[in-house]
Amino acid sequence: TPRIFSGIQPSGNLTLGNYLGALKRFAQKQDEGIETIYCLVDLHAITVWQDPEALKRQTREAAAGFLASGIDPSRSILFNQSQVSAHAELGWALNCVARMGWMNRMTQWKDKAGKNAEKQSLGLFAYPSLMAADILVYHATMVPVGEDQKQHVELTRDIAAKFNHDYGVDFFPAPLPLIEGAATRVMSLRDGSKKMSKSDPSDASRINLTDDADTIAKKFRKAVTDPEPLPETVEGLEGRAEARNLVNIYAALADMTPAQVLGEFGGQGFGAFKPALADLAVSKLEPISTEMSRLMNDPAEIDRILGEGAAKADEIAQPILAKTLEIMGMIRSR
Ligand code: TYM
């Protein structure tokens, strides 16, 4: 039976990239009636130091982002990772299955560690193995993510296959990455070759889900583009990363294809397109940021929702963890 798992790090502001690449699609999957489990991965966030008070606030704010994007805690399980200890426990077991060489090949590790691998936490290196545990501890079959997480989901498949092979079982299903829609890789508004990211030092490079209408409009107006008008066809976006990015964002926000967007705006300059994009973005995002700030007025209610979600998640995860440890030869006598 299909079961979806996905997660977001509560390590800073949620961005338009997180919304279009993940949150909006998470809500769609829930509405299609598939079993959906969504997680604020606080154990992943601490692979780089987080101020403890800030981590709490960011976790609640990310939870508010899920709720405001349409995640309904009575239809989806929504929780923070550290409240379900099975993630960390299966993570350890999978650390003993995964190979150092596999971790070394992860492009996100290479980007983050750079020439400073020696100074990174051991947790940052092992991060993809914990991510595999997140998915496998629910026997999840589908993982909606943005393009940048594809390699980690593929690694999860390799870890599942090696576990099954090493212990001669057919226990962990191989999960499929779901990478769909026009905005699987939203780029920086300042540089079309860089991913839009909550960790980019330039705030103008991204739209935050908490930005107000004026800020959103200003950031789109100032977005870096070339001077040519928009092409009539998608092929005409070749070699125009910034133009392609804005067209993809428009398409994803409007539930259109990029070709349909160009059908409407092809031949027009950015002087016309950017204000239309800004208006569309404000109309879609303002209700979300308004709802997020309303929810943030009641942090105890958010904590209650996360606790309830964690209890439900635990019920699914515990038996799968127990079976895993038993397969590996651990005595289970309490
Ligand atoms: P994170 O927190 O970096 O991002 C959360 C989700 O948002 C997507 N995303 C984007 N999509 C399109 N364009 C962008 N610019 C953009 N930036 C981020 C990401 O692809 C992701 O889907 N390792 C994960 C968190 C994680 C996880 C998991 C995900 C931990 N365990 C298990 C799935 C399943 C991460 O750091 O995502």
Boltz pocket constraint, residues with backbone or C-beta under 6 A from the ligand:
constraints:
  - pocket:
      binder: B
      contacts: [[A, 5], [A, 6], [A, 7], [A, 8], [A, 9], [A, 10], [A, 17], [A, 18], [A, 19], [A, 20], [A, 21], [A, 22], [A, 41], [A, 44], [A, 130], [A, 131], [A, 134], [A, 135], [A, 143], [A, 144], [A, 145], [A, 146], [A, 147], [A, 148], [A, 149], [A, 152], [A, 183], [A, 184], [A, 185], [A, 186], [A, 187], [A, 195], [A, 196], [A, 197]]
      max_distance: 6.0
